[in-house]
Amino acid sequence: MAVVLCRKCLRRIPGLYTTSSKTGYNCLTSQSSQEEIENSDLSAAEYAPEVTREKLKVLKALASTIKPEPNAPIHGFFEDPFLMPRTSTRKNELLKAREEGKKAAEYIIKTYPHLFPLRKPEPAWPEELPIEIKGGDEKTLQDLIAVKQTGKAIHLYEQLVAKGESVSLDCENRLLELTGYYGAKQSDDAGELSTDVPISYFEAKGKQKWSPENFAHQLFKRMSNKNSRTYEAMILSLLKFQSHQLALEIFDEMKEKSLKGSVFLYNRLIENSEQLCMDKTDPWTFAQDIVRHLNSEPVVRANLGTFSSVLKVCAAHSPSAYEDATKIIREMYSLGIEPSLGCYTHLLEAAERNSKGRVAVNNIVAHLNSLDHHFTPESASDYEFFVTAMGTARHFRDGTTARELFQLSEKSNYKQFLGLKQFSFYGNFLCSLALSEHASTVMDVYQQLVPKYFVPREWIYVELLRCLEKSKQPHRAIELYNDVKQYRVNMTVHTCRRFISCFSVKLAKEHLPEYNRVMEEIFQWMEFFDIEVDNFMMSQMIRICCLNGQLDTAWENMEKFSERNFTPTFAALSSLLQGTLTTKEKDKTKKVFEMMATQGFRLSASLRNTYYRGLAFTAKECYEVDQLFANLPPNRSPPDKY
């Protein structure tokens, strides 16, 4: 008969639960079994080793439960959020486009293999001198200078001088030009330079300064024979590294020796007139001295860059800038030099300084229209002509000149000169028309330009809305508002205020719902961008609600705006007063009368009588309202919008 014992009874039996004293895991055995184990050979009967598992086994098990996600983005388009396909149709389109692109590339390569030589450059690269130039004579030095190995050239020159070998003046000048341009420092004992990296103009202007320890400086002082090329190389190097005082001293030494530089040197000196005059004289006088030295014997023939530099200094510093600039332009024509667009830019700048911009821009535009000449870019100022001229036309509100400039810019030989500032050009063009022509004409041009040529910024929309308000065409402002939303134009306080001001004129009843919608959205934008709402804007909102028949909304806005110390305008109070006559609310009519009297707005007795009769005011109520307006000063006109 089997006896079944519970766990509690089993625990009471002595010796049943025994823990082995040997190293191993605890086991549950009887006493006899435990003795057998202790007496047996335990060398091979130690505890079983722990079960080792693969580290990634659990992760693999979890991964096996995950199924492929059909809606996951395709790997090829995952990195670009704008190209990430979100629908099956879009996925297929992008995959097909990628495949078609590969096919098109393969077709071009197969059809025109001569355009893709891969290992054979086309056109062929110029043959370079061998990198390893060996030798110790002047010919080797010239080769090192030719490949711009500055450090080795300096080291070899020092070796030649130490040996007492003479180096020709031409070779020294070339070495001076190389080391001066790169700002190379004196070589150390090892004959290596601290840097052999070419330094750009902007790096030299912002970071590295000229040091008397430079090899070029020491070479210039060491040279016993110097000619005009020597002085020119040294002055240009000093100008590059902004050492103007030393450059001026060397230029004075050059003049004392009756040496003349090239026209490039004089152009750079004129360009740096503001820095070289050193507060001793004005830049215009300094530039004139440079020109006089250029024209002294032997004469250095000036080029287009010389006249352009002189015009730039003249426009900024000459007392009679426009007169002097005009003389310079005439001299260019007498010498057979055709002025560039940059020269006309400086002429306009000079005219604006002397308040003659309107005459100058009209003459220049008429002259350019008469030319059959294709201009080529000569300097950065060439790309500023159209922007400067259109800005002048806008300043003088000259729509006719603005249209001529636009037509001139559409010609193929002028189109390239709009450059990166074409946005300002088209923007000023629209503003010029908005300041001088009717709104309907301006809007026709606007539809032609936007978005084909550019997308206007907020300051352009401000001028367009001002034009619509002046022409009393507020319904066209709704078109502009839709474009502002579509093209994501920044909403500023000036843009919002101008939209609201455009609706301050008499509004057509059929457009009132649209006006109300636009006003509500504008207020939402102002709240979103944390734009301050002034009294005029709040008053216009109340007025639009009243005109649209939303009188309850108007009074709700009135209460909400009162928390901001709102002072309503006469137009808003008049709209509320007219609304109370429609709804027959006598209490609100009295409230509006009190606000008008508090603001100091007068209301004629005949107009008050209209409300008395329409709302059945008693004699006492009429007397109380009349007393509100009795002590007001006469001829109190409503305040302006601004």
C-alpha positions as a printed NumPy array, in Angstrom:
array([[  0.   ,   0.   ,   0.   ],
       [  1.475,   3.257,  -1.035],
       [  1.614,   6.086,   1.428],
       [  1.265,   9.575,   0.116],
       [  2.833,  12.275,   2.225],
       [  2.442,  15.964,   1.793],
       [  5.407,  18.346,   1.54 ],
       [  5.026,  19.475,   5.156],
       [  5.244,  15.9  ,   6.437],
       [  8.258,  15.163,   4.318],
       [ 10.116,  18.066,   5.82 ],
       [  9.608,  16.591,   9.331],
       [ 11.409,  13.317,   8.45 ],
       [ 15.014,  13.646,   9.761],
       [ 17.843,  13.185,   7.318],
       [ 15.68 ,  13.357,   4.286],
       [ 16.884,  16.795,   3.183],
       [ 20.66 ,  16.876,   3.194],
       [ 23.055,  19.389,   1.679],
       [ 26.303,  18.038,   0.289],
       [ 29.436,  19.411,   1.92 ],
       [ 31.379,  18.948,  -1.296],
       [ 31.704,  21.64 ,  -3.875],
       [ 28.739,  21.344,  -6.126],
       [ 25.143,  22.155,  -6.387],
       [ 22.642,  21.375,  -3.628],
       [ 20.574,  18.25 ,  -4.15 ],
       [ 17.657,  16.571,  -2.526],
       [ 18.616,  12.969,  -1.549],
       [ 18.094,  10.408,   1.112],
       [ 20.705,   9.682,   3.768],
       [ 21.754,   6.378,   2.273],
       [ 22.142,   7.852,  -1.148],
       [ 24.18 ,  10.673,   0.312],
       [ 26.543,   8.208,   2.004],
       [ 27.016,   6.287,  -1.247],
       [ 27.974,   9.449,  -3.022],
       [ 30.458,  10.449,  -0.325],
       [ 32.121,   7.023,  -0.375],
       [ 32.336,   6.829,  -4.101],
       [ 35.02 ,   8.319,  -6.323],
       [ 33.974,  11.909,  -6.91 ],
       [ 36.805,  12.779,  -9.267],
       [ 34.55 ,  12.138, -12.244],
       [ 31.278,  12.711, -10.456],
       [ 31.585,  16.437,  -9.865],
       [ 28.613,  18.675, -10.682],
       [ 27.586,  18.938, -14.296],
       [ 28.864,  22.044, -16.17 ],
       [ 26.519,  24.998, -16.66 ],
       [ 24.604,  25.147, -19.873],
       [ 26.027,  27.927, -22.09 ],
       [ 23.772,  29.744, -24.51 ],
       [ 24.556,  31.872, -27.537],
       [ 24.482,  35.57 , -26.708],
       [ 22.228,  36.459, -29.643],
       [ 19.889,  33.522, -29.253],
       [ 17.18 ,  35.539, -27.546],
       [ 17.428,  38.372, -30.051],
       [ 17.266,  35.904, -32.905],
       [ 14.216,  34.339, -31.384],
       [ 12.561,  37.725, -31.115],
       [ 13.581,  38.62 , -34.652],
       [ 12.017,  35.442, -35.976],
       [  8.644,  36.669, -34.712],
       [  8.823,  39.942, -36.696],
       [  7.372,  39.877, -40.156],
       [  8.407,  42.191, -43.031],
       [  6.548,  45.509, -42.95 ],
       [  5.091,  46.332, -46.364],
       [  4.637,  50.01 , -45.441],
       [  8.281,  50.566, -44.477],
       [ 10.084,  53.2  , -46.59 ],
       [ 12.251,  52.002, -49.412],
       [ 15.923,  52.055, -48.471],
       [ 16.945,  54.042, -51.539],
       [ 14.669,  56.973, -50.613],
       [ 14.829,  56.765, -46.845],
       [ 17.512,  59.411, -46.274],
       [ 15.626,  62.208, -48.059],
       [ 12.315,  62.974, -46.3  ],
       [ 10.998,  64.812, -49.356],
       [ 11.571,  61.783, -51.591],
       [ 10.284,  59.247, -49.082],
       [  7.332,  57.542, -50.796],
       [  4.217,  57.192, -48.663],
       [  1.908,  55.524, -51.17 ],
       [  2.307,  52.542, -53.454],
       [  1.814,  54.756, -56.494],
       [  4.583,  57.092, -55.371],
       [  6.886,  54.127, -54.684],
       [  6.403,  52.811, -58.188],
       [  6.986,  56.263, -59.702],
       [ 10.256,  56.778, -57.859],
       [ 11.534,  53.284, -58.597],
       [ 10.675,  53.675, -62.245],
       [ 12.358,  57.089, -62.357],
       [ 15.519,  55.595, -60.855],
       [ 15.553,  52.773, -63.391],
       [ 14.899,  55.15 , -66.279],
       [ 17.734,  57.379, -65.093],
       [ 20.152,  54.477, -65.195],
       [ 18.967,  53.518, -68.671],
       [ 19.38 ,  57.114, -69.898],
       [ 22.935,  57.261, -68.53 ],
       [ 23.831,  53.966, -70.19 ],
       [ 22.369,  55.17 , -73.483],
       [ 24.375,  58.402, -73.441],
       [ 27.597,  56.545, -72.63 ],
       [ 27.034,  54.044, -75.436],
       [ 25.94 ,  56.646, -77.986],
       [ 28.673,  59.18 , -77.258],
       [ 31.636,  57.218, -75.919],
       [ 34.06 ,  59.909, -77.048],
       [ 32.635,  62.24 , -74.382],
       [ 33.584,  59.833, -71.603],
       [ 37.204,  58.813, -72.133],
       [ 37.473,  58.14 , -68.367],
       [ 41.27 ,  57.799, -68.216],
       [ 42.011,  60.236, -71.019],
       [ 41.238,  63.864, -70.068],
       [ 39.629,  66.017, -72.724],
       [ 41.035,  68.576, -73.302],
       [ 44.415,  67.164, -72.449],
       [ 46.083,  68.33 , -69.266],
       [ 49.138,  70.566, -69.731],
       [ 52.458,  68.846, -69.36 ],
       [ 53.901,  69.451, -65.926],
       [ 57.513,  69.764, -65.01 ],
       [ 58.908,  66.804, -63.112],
       [ 58.255,  67.017, -59.397],
       [ 61.81 ,  66.085, -58.511],
       [ 64.006,  68.9  , -59.778],
       [ 67.668,  68.327, -59.158],
       [ 70.522,  70.704, -59.562],
       [ 72.155,  73.657, -57.874],
       [ 72.281,  76.446, -60.428],
       [ 70.061,  79.38 , -61.368],
       [ 68.234,  77.313, -64.012],
       [ 67.161,  74.884, -61.294],
       [ 65.98 ,  77.841, -59.182],
       [ 63.85 ,  79.115, -62.05 ],
       [ 62.304,  75.655, -62.474],
       [ 61.453,  75.498, -58.765],
       [ 59.81 ,  78.93 , -58.999],
       [ 57.849,  77.815, -62.058],
       [ 56.314,  74.837, -60.21 ],
       [ 55.767,  76.991, -57.074],
       [ 57.939,  74.884, -54.778],
       [ 58.489,  77.822, -52.452],
       [ 60.491,  76.135, -49.718],
       [ 62.998,  74.466, -52.026],
       [ 63.365,  77.661, -54.056],
       [ 64.209,  79.718, -50.974],
       [ 66.659,  77.085, -49.744],
       [ 68.437,  76.908, -53.101],
       [ 68.614,  80.703, -53.358],
       [ 70.259,  80.926, -49.945],
       [ 72.785,  78.283, -50.995],
       [ 73.626,  80.202, -54.174],
       [ 74.111,  83.434, -52.21 ],
       [ 76.276,  81.644, -49.64 ],
       [ 78.499,  80.317, -52.434],
       [ 78.882,  83.834, -53.821],
       [ 77.167,  83.006, -57.09 ],
       [ 75.236,  85.844, -58.68 ],
       [ 71.524,  85.53 , -59.35 ],
       [ 69.975,  87.576, -62.141],
       [ 67.56 ,  90.402, -61.339],
       [ 64.776,  88.71 , -63.3  ],
       [ 65.125,  85.526, -61.245],
       [ 65.129,  87.513, -57.984],
       [ 62.012,  89.371, -59.065],
       [ 60.231,  86.126, -59.84 ],
       [ 61.247,  84.722, -56.456],
       [ 60.02 ,  87.925, -54.779],
       [ 56.668,  87.646, -56.54 ],
       [ 56.278,  84.008, -55.503],
       [ 57.25 ,  84.424, -51.838],
       [ 55.39 ,  87.735, -51.503],
       [ 52.178,  86.318, -52.918],
       [ 52.25 ,  83.258, -50.64 ],
       [ 53.496,  85.136, -47.598],
       [ 56.402,  82.694, -47.186],
       [ 58.422,  83.027, -44.012],
       [ 62.19 ,  82.82 , -43.611],
       [ 63.444,  79.227, -43.818],
       [ 64.874,  77.66 , -40.694],
       [ 68.073,  75.657, -40.236],
       [ 66.639,  72.615, -41.974],
       [ 65.798,  74.664, -44.993],
       [ 62.102,  73.921, -44.702],
       [ 59.296,  76.403, -44.57 ],
       [ 56.76 ,  76.523, -41.772],
       [ 54.086,  76.527, -44.437],
       [ 54.058,  76.05 , -48.162],
       [ 50.296,  76.348, -48.564],
       [ 49.105,  79.159, -50.84 ],
       [ 47.165,  81.851, -49.002],
       [ 44.084,  83.306, -50.669],
       [ 43.259,  86.997, -50.623],
       [ 40.505,  86.636, -48.046],
       [ 42.644,  84.465, -45.771],
       [ 45.403,  87.067, -45.942],
       [ 42.889,  89.824, -45.27 ],
       [ 41.295,  88.154, -42.276],
       [ 44.035,  86.044, -40.668],
       [ 47.692,  86.406, -41.654],
       [ 49.501,  89.711, -41.317],
       [ 52.668,  90.846, -42.99 ],
       [ 55.799,  90.323, -40.928],
       [ 59.246,  91.88 , -41.411],
       [ 60.605,  88.358, -40.937],
       [ 59.007,  87.231, -44.196],
       [ 61.512,  86.048, -46.749],
       [ 60.065,  88.437, -49.336],
       [ 60.666,  91.385, -47.009],
       [ 64.233,  90.297, -46.33 ],
       [ 64.854,  89.624, -50.012],
       [ 63.614,  93.086, -50.966],
       [ 65.967,  94.729, -48.469],
       [ 68.868,  92.504, -49.603],
       [ 68.48 ,  93.236, -53.323],
       [ 71.04 ,  95.812, -54.464],
       [ 69.534,  96.241, -57.931],
       [ 65.816,  97.058, -58.092],
       [ 63.637,  97.956, -61.008],
       [ 59.957,  98.8  , -61.405],
       [ 58.984,  95.112, -61.342],
       [ 60.694,  94.715, -57.975],
       [ 58.761,  97.582, -56.411],
       [ 55.497,  96.454, -57.987],
       [ 55.839,  92.901, -56.651],
       [ 56.566,  94.193, -53.15 ],
       [ 53.699,  96.735, -53.122],
       [ 51.142,  94.199, -54.397],
       [ 52.222,  91.697, -51.729],
       [ 51.872,  94.317, -48.999],
       [ 48.435,  95.346, -50.264],
       [ 47.308,  91.74 , -50.222],
       [ 48.306,  91.345, -46.571],
       [ 46.81 ,  94.719, -45.548],
       [ 50.148,  96.382, -44.738],
       [ 49.095,  99.724, -46.189],
       [ 51.543, 101.999, -44.387],
       [ 54.584, 100.052, -45.603],
       [ 53.108,  99.802, -49.102],
       [ 52.723, 103.584, -49.23 ],
       [ 56.313, 104.107, -48.091],
       [ 57.67 , 101.809, -50.799],
       [ 55.469, 103.502, -53.396],
       [ 56.904, 106.897, -52.387],
       [ 60.412, 105.433, -52.724],
       [ 59.453, 104.164, -56.166],
       [ 58.31 , 107.647, -57.212],
       [ 61.538, 109.208, -55.925],
       [ 63.478, 106.891, -58.237],
       [ 61.24 , 107.903, -61.162],
       [ 60.074, 104.334, -61.708],
       [ 56.653, 103.446, -63.104],
       [ 54.658, 100.3  , -62.477],
       [ 52.139,  98.527, -64.666],
       [ 48.526,  99.602, -65.018],
       [ 47.53 ,  96.732, -62.73 ],
       [ 49.553,  98.27 , -59.894],
       [ 47.858, 101.655, -60.314],
       [ 44.425, 100.02 , -60.401],
       [ 45.104,  98.289, -57.085],
       [ 46.398, 101.5  , -55.526],
       [ 43.246, 103.371, -56.582],
       [ 41.041, 100.568, -55.262],
       [ 42.765, 100.847, -51.863],
       [ 42.593, 104.644, -51.714],
       [ 40.502, 104.643, -48.549],
       [ 43.131, 102.611, -46.665],
       [ 46.222, 104.229, -48.194],
       [ 45.329, 107.872, -47.612],
       [ 45.93 , 107.254, -43.852],
       [ 43.652, 110.136, -42.771],
       [ 46.154, 112.619, -44.194],
       [ 43.926, 113.476, -47.119],
       [ 40.618, 112.335, -48.53 ],
       [ 40.507, 109.236, -50.777],
       [ 39.382, 111.216, -53.823],
       [ 42.426, 113.516, -53.639],
       [ 44.694, 110.491, -53.148],
       [ 43.163, 108.745, -56.177],
       [ 43.733, 111.883, -58.271],
       [ 47.415, 111.916, -57.223],
       [ 47.753, 108.297, -58.365],
       [ 46.184, 109.187, -61.718],
       [ 48.566, 112.136, -62.154],
       [ 51.547, 109.884, -61.515],
       [ 50.131, 107.369, -63.991],
       [ 49.87 , 110.094, -66.655],
       [ 53.371, 111.429, -66.052],
       [ 56.195, 110.53 , -68.417],
       [ 56.522, 107.755, -69.393],
       [ 52.741, 107.519, -69.617],
       [ 51.05 , 104.299, -68.566],
       [ 47.93 , 103.808, -70.664],
       [ 44.842, 103.456, -68.477],
       [ 42.394, 100.637, -69.167],
       [ 38.773,  99.927, -68.285],
       [ 39.708,  98.736, -64.796],
       [ 41.473, 102.044, -64.094],
       [ 38.43 , 104.137, -64.993],
       [ 36.106, 101.817, -63.087],
       [ 38.242, 102.139, -59.947],
       [ 38.4  , 105.918, -60.255],
       [ 34.616, 106.114, -60.747],
       [ 34.052, 104.043, -57.631],
       [ 36.18 , 106.357, -55.484],
       [ 34.628, 109.418, -57.118],
       [ 31.075, 108.248, -56.419],
       [ 31.843, 107.72 , -52.743],
       [ 34.121, 110.656, -51.874],
       [ 34.033, 113.452, -54.453],
       [ 32.128, 116.62 , -53.374],
       [ 30.788, 117.085, -56.911],
       [ 30.475, 113.38 , -57.588],
       [ 28.   , 113.424, -60.496],
       [ 29.825, 116.173, -62.392],
       [ 33.22 , 114.512, -61.971],
       [ 31.854, 111.068, -62.875],
       [ 30.28 , 112.479, -66.038],
       [ 33.644, 113.957, -67.067],
       [ 35.318, 110.592, -66.522],
       [ 32.738, 108.843, -68.728],
       [ 33.288, 111.413, -71.484],
       [ 37.04 , 110.918, -71.254],
       [ 36.546, 107.169, -71.671],
       [ 34.619, 107.742, -74.892],
       [ 37.289, 110.152, -76.144],
       [ 39.925, 107.461, -75.585],
       [ 37.834, 104.838, -77.348],
       [ 37.105, 102.844, -74.173],
       [ 33.53 , 101.59 , -73.93 ],
       [ 32.259, 101.922, -70.314],
       [ 31.089,  98.719, -68.67 ],
       [ 27.824,  98.352, -66.792],
       [ 29.857,  98.719, -63.604],
       [ 30.903, 102.209, -64.716],
       [ 27.245, 103.152, -65.158],
       [ 26.567, 101.718, -61.71 ],
       [ 29.119, 104.08 , -60.16 ],
       [ 27.691, 106.962, -62.219],
       [ 24.254, 106.282, -60.712],
       [ 25.747, 106.154, -57.219],
       [ 27.405, 109.521, -57.809],
       [ 24.146, 110.993, -59.125],
       [ 22.244, 109.805, -56.052],
       [ 24.753, 111.549, -53.786],
       [ 24.099, 114.838, -55.597],
       [ 20.29 , 114.317, -55.813],
       [ 20.357, 113.838, -59.582],
       [ 19.455, 110.181, -59.727],
       [ 16.294, 110.601, -61.813],
       [ 18.042, 112.491, -64.599],
       [ 20.973, 110.07 , -64.57 ],
       [ 18.905, 106.889, -64.757],
       [ 16.78 , 108.261, -67.612],
       [ 19.857, 109.249, -69.609],
       [ 21.638, 105.943, -69.006],
       [ 18.612, 103.833, -69.96 ],
       [ 18.064, 105.871, -73.13 ],
       [ 21.757, 105.516, -74.   ],
       [ 21.778, 101.734, -73.44 ],
       [ 18.683, 101.317, -75.604],
       [ 20.481, 103.079, -78.443],
       [ 23.545, 100.822, -78.238],
       [ 24.06 ,  97.723, -80.306],
       [ 26.787,  96.443, -78.049],
       [ 27.162,  93.144, -76.185],
       [ 28.618,  93.746, -72.741],
       [ 30.883,  91.203, -71.099],
       [ 31.32 ,  90.908, -67.329],
       [ 34.352,  92.849, -66.144],
       [ 33.823,  93.185, -62.376],
       [ 31.328,  92.498, -59.63 ],
       [ 29.835,  95.986, -60.016],
       [ 28.525,  94.985, -63.466],
       [ 25.956,  92.777, -61.756],
       [ 24.749,  95.659, -59.575],
       [ 23.674,  97.986, -62.385],
       [ 20.101,  96.788, -62.889],
       [ 19.412,  96.571, -59.164],
       [ 20.822, 100.067, -58.557],
       [ 18.958, 101.578, -61.516],
       [ 15.65 ,  99.966, -60.53 ],
       [ 16.122, 101.136, -56.949],
       [ 16.562, 104.689, -58.243],
       [ 13.396, 104.381, -60.341],
       [ 11.489, 103.198, -57.288],
       [ 12.862, 106.05 , -55.173],
       [ 11.549, 108.621, -57.66 ],
       [  8.319, 106.659, -58.352],
       [  9.134, 106.536, -62.041],
       [  7.069, 103.711, -63.493],
       [  7.999, 104.559, -67.098],
       [ 11.736, 104.173, -66.458],
       [ 11.069, 101.014, -64.466],
       [  9.282,  99.466, -67.459],
       [ 12.134, 100.453, -69.783],
       [ 14.644,  98.858, -67.441],
       [ 12.59 ,  95.668, -67.307],
       [ 12.37 ,  95.522, -71.096],
       [ 16.116,  96.167, -71.313],
       [ 16.828,  93.313, -68.911],
       [ 14.78 ,  90.928, -71.059],
       [ 17.27 ,  91.264, -73.912],
       [ 19.577,  88.294, -74.241],
       [ 22.789,  90.3  , -73.882],
       [ 21.623,  91.872, -70.589],
       [ 19.873,  88.902, -68.99 ],
       [ 23.076,  87.53 , -67.469],
       [ 23.728,  90.754, -65.529],
       [ 20.746,  90.299, -63.215],
       [ 22.846,  87.803, -61.283],
       [ 21.942,  86.682, -57.793],
       [ 20.151,  89.951, -57.027],
       [ 17.409,  89.507, -59.587],
       [ 14.922,  89.116, -56.732],
       [ 15.579,  92.727, -55.66 ],
       [ 15.339,  93.878, -59.271],
       [ 11.886,  92.369, -59.871],
       [ 10.734,  93.413, -56.407],
       [ 11.705,  97.045, -56.945],
       [ 10.078,  96.885, -60.379],
       [  6.724,  95.928, -58.863],
       [  7.111,  98.537, -56.13 ],
       [  7.889, 101.242, -58.721],
       [  4.678, 100.426, -60.568],
       [  2.699, 100.243, -57.323],
       [  3.879, 103.753, -56.406],
       [  3.105, 105.308, -59.779],
       [  0.353, 103.408, -61.61 ],
       [ -3.179, 102.13 , -61.078],
       [ -3.721,  98.93 , -59.14 ],
       [ -5.337,  97.052, -62.052],
       [ -2.223,  97.616, -64.2  ],
       [  0.083,  96.65 , -61.366],
       [ -1.823,  93.436, -60.71 ],
       [ -1.59 ,  92.484, -64.388],
       [  2.201,  92.786, -64.218],
       [  2.202,  90.912, -60.908],
       [  0.417,  87.947, -62.476],
       [  2.985,  87.9  , -65.307],
       [  5.971,  87.877, -62.966],
       [  4.77 ,  85.642, -60.115],
       [  5.825,  82.862, -59.822],
       [  7.492,  82.658, -63.258],
       [ 10.27 ,  85.131, -62.471],
       [ 10.34 ,  85.194, -58.665],
       [  8.29 ,  84.878, -55.479],
       [  7.863,  88.251, -53.723],
       [  8.882,  88.886, -50.15 ],
       [  6.794,  90.575, -47.481],
       [  7.976,  94.143, -48.204],
       [  6.78 ,  93.835, -51.802],
       [  3.321,  92.733, -50.685],
       [  3.183,  95.755, -48.373],
       [  3.6  ,  98.105, -51.363],
       [  1.081,  96.16 , -53.458],
       [ -1.518,  96.299, -50.689],
       [ -0.923, 100.015, -50.241],
       [ -1.569, 100.449, -53.971],
       [ -4.816,  98.434, -53.747],
       [ -5.97 , 100.538, -50.814],
       [ -5.194, 103.747, -52.68 ],
       [ -7.091, 102.502, -55.754],
       [ -9.952, 101.206, -53.554],
       [ -9.752,  97.642, -54.835],
       [ -9.78 ,  95.578, -51.619],
       [-11.162,  92.49 , -53.405],
       [ -7.785,  92.034, -55.159],
       [ -6.153,  91.795, -51.731],
       [ -7.813,  88.408, -51.289],
       [ -5.789,  87.151, -54.282],
       [ -2.6  ,  88.427, -52.689],
       [ -3.48 ,  86.777, -49.386],
       [ -3.973,  83.418, -51.106],
       [ -0.576,  83.81 , -52.779],
       [  1.034,  84.679, -49.445],
       [ -0.258,  81.406, -48.025],
       [  0.655,  79.384, -51.1  ],
       [  4.227,  80.684, -51.355],
       [  4.753,  80.685, -47.555],
       [  5.653,  84.372, -47.361],
       [  6.671,  85.527, -43.915],
       [  3.823,  87.243, -42.047],
       [  5.154,  90.348, -40.305],
       [  3.412,  93.102, -38.411],
       [  3.634,  95.353, -41.489],
       [  2.092,  92.714, -43.77 ],
       [ -0.795,  92.005, -41.375],
       [ -1.452,  95.675, -40.753],
       [ -1.468,  96.467, -44.459],
       [ -3.96 ,  93.665, -45.181],
       [ -6.263,  94.99 , -42.468],
       [ -5.819,  98.573, -43.632],
       [ -6.717,  97.549, -47.185],
       [-10.148,  96.479, -45.891],
       [-10.778,  99.876, -44.285],
       [-12.285, 101.286, -47.501],
       [-15.887, 100.789, -48.594],
       [-16.479,  97.056, -49.085],
       [-18.849,  95.344, -51.504],
       [-21.491,  93.192, -49.832],
       [-20.838,  90.155, -52.046],
       [-17.22 ,  89.998, -50.822],
       [-17.918,  90.489, -47.106],
       [-17.746,  86.756, -46.188],
       [-14.321,  86.493, -47.834],
       [-13.111,  89.625, -46.048],
       [-14.3  ,  88.211, -42.743],
       [-12.545,  84.882, -43.399],
       [ -9.262,  86.587, -44.293],
       [ -9.46 ,  88.841, -41.222],
       [ -9.998,  85.874, -38.915],
       [ -7.074,  83.974, -40.445],
       [ -4.811,  87.026, -40.18 ],
       [ -5.613,  87.329, -36.488],
       [ -4.807,  83.638, -36.083],
       [ -1.439,  84.172, -37.802],
       [ -0.719,  87.151, -35.57 ],
       [ -1.451,  85.1  , -32.489],
       [  0.671,  82.227, -33.795],
       [  3.687,  84.44 , -34.581],
       [  3.19 ,  86.541, -31.44 ],
       [  2.558,  89.754, -33.388],
       [  1.171,  92.621, -31.356],
       [ -2.388,  93.673, -32.259],
       [ -3.025,  97.412, -32.002],
       [ -6.256,  99.415, -31.688],
       [ -6.655,  99.945, -35.401],
       [ -6.478,  96.207, -36.171],
       [ -8.976,  95.306, -33.465],
       [-11.314,  98.082, -34.594],
       [-11.185,  96.843, -38.177],
       [-12.026,  93.321, -37.025],
       [-15.113,  94.622, -35.22 ],
       [-16.098,  96.714, -38.227],
       [-15.831,  93.766, -40.651],
       [-17.937,  91.577, -38.327],
       [-20.637,  94.258, -38.162],
       [-20.691,  94.745, -41.915],
       [-20.953,  90.978, -42.388],
       [-23.957,  90.798, -40.039],
       [-22.043,  88.95 , -37.284],
       [-23.062,  91.347, -34.525],
       [-22.738,  88.814, -31.713],
       [-19.196,  88.015, -32.817],
       [-18.433,  91.742, -32.956],
       [-19.559,  92.248, -29.355],
       [-17.647,  89.148, -28.252],
       [-14.504,  90.6  , -29.84 ],
       [-15.29 ,  93.897, -28.167],
       [-15.324,  92.251, -24.75 ],
       [-12.213,  90.192, -25.524],
       [-10.276,  93.215, -26.772],
       [-11.317,  95.272, -23.735],
       [ -8.973,  93.114, -21.66 ],
       [ -6.042,  94.561, -23.685],
       [ -6.892,  98.203, -22.89 ],
       [ -8.594,  98.466, -26.263],
       [ -9.587, 101.934, -27.479],
       [-11.971, 101.522, -30.449],
       [-11.892, 103.886, -33.406],
       [-14.831, 105.962, -34.621],
       [-15.418, 103.548, -37.54 ],
       [-15.738, 100.559, -35.177],
       [-18.131, 102.39 , -32.851],
       [-20.212, 103.609, -35.793],
       [-20.509, 100.03 , -37.082],
       [-21.588,  98.796, -33.65 ],
       [-24.104, 101.632, -33.355],
       [-25.572, 100.823, -36.75 ],
       [-25.831,  97.171, -35.731],
       [-27.821,  98.011, -32.58 ],
       [-30.339,  99.811, -34.753],
       [-30.797,  96.623, -36.75 ],
       [-31.153,  94.332, -33.705],
       [-33.245,  96.87 , -31.711],
       [-30.989,  96.592, -28.631],
       [-31.416,  99.821, -26.713],
       [-28.977,  98.919, -23.915],
       [-26.128,  98.313, -26.33 ],
       [-26.973, 101.56 , -28.123],
       [-26.602, 103.469, -24.857],
       [-23.31 , 101.701, -24.213],
       [-21.957, 102.761, -27.607],
       [-23.106, 106.358, -26.984],
       [-21.193, 106.365, -23.695],
       [-18.021, 104.999, -25.361],
       [-18.207, 107.596, -28.125],
       [-18.625, 110.421, -25.623],
       [-15.766, 109.059, -23.516],
       [-13.511, 108.971, -26.585],
       [-14.524, 112.56 , -27.405],
       [-16.291, 111.724, -30.691],
       [-19.145, 114.088, -31.553],
       [-22.408, 112.757, -32.964],
       [-24.809, 115.226, -34.525],
       [-28.245, 115.747, -32.962],
       [-30.01 , 114.695, -36.16 ],
       [-28.152, 111.393, -36.208],
       [-28.905, 110.816, -32.528],
       [-32.569, 111.491, -33.194],
       [-32.556, 108.72 , -35.774],
       [-31.624, 106.249, -33.065],
       [-34.047, 107.803, -30.582],
       [-36.938, 107.261, -32.947],
       [-35.811, 103.854, -34.207],
       [-35.354, 102.42 , -30.699],
       [-38.21 , 104.319, -28.975],
       [-36.071, 106.254, -26.501],
       [-37.991, 108.023, -23.727],
       [-37.554, 111.738, -23.119],
       [-35.452, 111.038, -20.043],
       [-33.197, 108.648, -21.952],
       [-32.788, 111.164, -24.772],
       [-31.837, 113.875, -22.266],
       [-29.243, 111.617, -20.614],
       [-27.608, 110.826, -23.971],
       [-27.626, 114.484, -25.035],
       [-25.884, 115.417, -21.814],
       [-23.048, 113.011, -22.688],
       [-22.263, 115.024, -25.845],
       [-23.104, 118.464, -24.404],
       [-19.697, 119.265, -22.894],
       [-17.53 , 117.891, -25.733],
       [-15.176, 120.316, -27.524],
       [-16.393, 121.367, -30.98 ],
       [-15.124, 119.911, -34.238],
       [-13.664, 116.754, -32.681],
       [-12.705, 114.677, -35.705],
       [-12.178, 110.91 , -35.632],
       [ -8.536, 109.866, -35.135],
       [ -6.436, 108.646, -38.001],
       [ -5.911, 104.945, -38.657],
       [ -2.293, 105.161, -37.608]])
